[in-house]
Amino acid sequence: MKNYFGYTDKVCVVTGASSGMGKATTEMLVDLGAKVYAIDLNPCPVEGITEFISCNLAKKTEIDEAFQKIPEHIDSFFGVAGLSGSKTDYRTTFDCNYTANMYITLNYLKTRMTKGGSIVYCTSTAGLEWKKFKKEQNKVVHAKTWEEVEALTKKLAESAPATFAYMYSKRCTSQFACEQSVEFAKLGIRINNVLPGSTDTGMKQEFQDMIGSEEELIAQAGLAGRLATPEEMAYPMVFLNSDMASFIAGLDMVVDYTDTCLKVLGLKKNLEAISATNPIICALAKKMIMKSASQKALNAGSDEKKSE
Ligand SMILES: NC(=O)c1ccc[n+]([C@@H]2O[C@H](COP(=O)([O-])OP(=O)(O)OC[C@H]3O[C@@H](n4cnc5c(N)ncnc54)[C@H](O)[C@@H]3O)[C@@H](O)[C@H]2O)c1
């Protein structure tokens, strides 16, 4: 039988390998015969991986330590780890979602990959409007060091709600992928993005709390009438980094069962078409989030009293 995917014995690095889409990706790669280096904050339960590497991707020094443990030659990279921003601060959220992918790509993948290498980042349909807001992202995406990115986003990190770091970091990653896909294509290395819609993973509850209900979350999965499974996001990532996608580079692959089409056709409101950095919008959003959190705390308190 022909080995169409071509993963046998390939060195694959997966971030966010311990849960959700990253875990599903890791399982598939192990099944396809790859040597998988699984990076995550939490232990990776997948049997058959080559090595689990504990690493907080929001810390540059931990990334440097992690890459000391990975072979010099890397075939494929899957940047899947991410944070919603509902439980972490702006800095951590932005650095895990964007800065880590930028830093790894420019400092490790560029030097350790050769012709035939492939990279996929897991961004989000929340970052779909990156082309419209390029002006907001340009400086950050063109920064070449961790410290520069940190300095450029310092003010935002102090003033905007952490959940805004999610949309902004995903927009920055999509733009970075597009720009770097051109640079890396000259080296014979492909870069692509997968933009998932609503998916039933470890992050589900956080998005559900933000958006209000499971029904509203399901409505973001287009006409599927259900959330996607983690495997349904791992399939396109494994495909894009495989030999089967050898002529696909620079693609934003939207995986949302028509949700984006509905917005393009004007059949659904596009809530993502707002600025992620405008100070007035950020301040208003922060106020609204704080108000809703204190309302929730009040409601929880009165529920507790009633049950006494
Ligand atoms: N679930 C959704 O609806 C949805 C939709 C669009 C995009 N995404 C994106 O999909 C990707 C995968 O998330 P998921 O939905 O599978 O969620 P998940 O919470 O199940 O998995 C995320 C993984 O990333 C790891 N991680 C988080 N912060 C880390 C850090 N600082 N260092 C190292 N590892 C860290 C977590 O430990 C976890 O194993 C994320 O980038 C997320 O933004 C998710």
The ligand as an ORCA input file, in Angstrom:
! r2SCAN-3c Opt
* xyz 0 1
  N     -12.225     24.769     21.071
  C     -12.609     25.689     20.209
  O     -13.804     25.935     20.038
  C     -11.569     26.437     19.394
  C     -12.026     27.227     18.327
  C     -11.085     27.892     17.557
  C      -9.733     27.751     17.825
  N      -9.323     26.974     18.870
  C      -7.872     26.816     19.079
  O      -7.548     25.450     19.061
  C      -6.300     25.264     19.728
  C      -6.376     24.024     20.578
  O      -7.238     24.254     21.671
  P      -8.333     23.205     22.151
  O      -9.637     23.753     21.737
  O      -7.937     21.856     21.752
  O      -8.257     23.436     23.729
  P      -7.664     22.540     24.910
  O      -7.778     23.435     26.103
  O      -8.345     21.233     24.953
  O      -6.139     22.334     24.521
  C      -5.178     23.355     24.639
  C      -3.856     22.738     25.100
  O      -2.872     23.785     25.141
  C      -2.130     23.633     26.339
  N      -1.598     24.938     26.767
  C      -2.298     26.017     27.127
  N      -1.460     27.003     27.513
  C      -0.207     26.523     27.377
  C       1.076     27.056     27.619
  N       1.239     28.306     28.080
  N       2.142     26.277     27.395
  C       1.998     25.003     26.939
  N       0.806     24.440     26.691
  C      -0.289     25.192     26.909
  C      -3.138     23.110     27.359
  O      -2.497     22.505     28.474
  C      -3.932     22.130     26.510
  O      -3.359     20.843     26.533
  C      -6.024     26.555     20.475
  O      -5.029     27.289     19.814
  C      -7.359     27.273     20.418
  O      -7.212     28.664     20.480
  C     -10.220     26.329     19.660
*
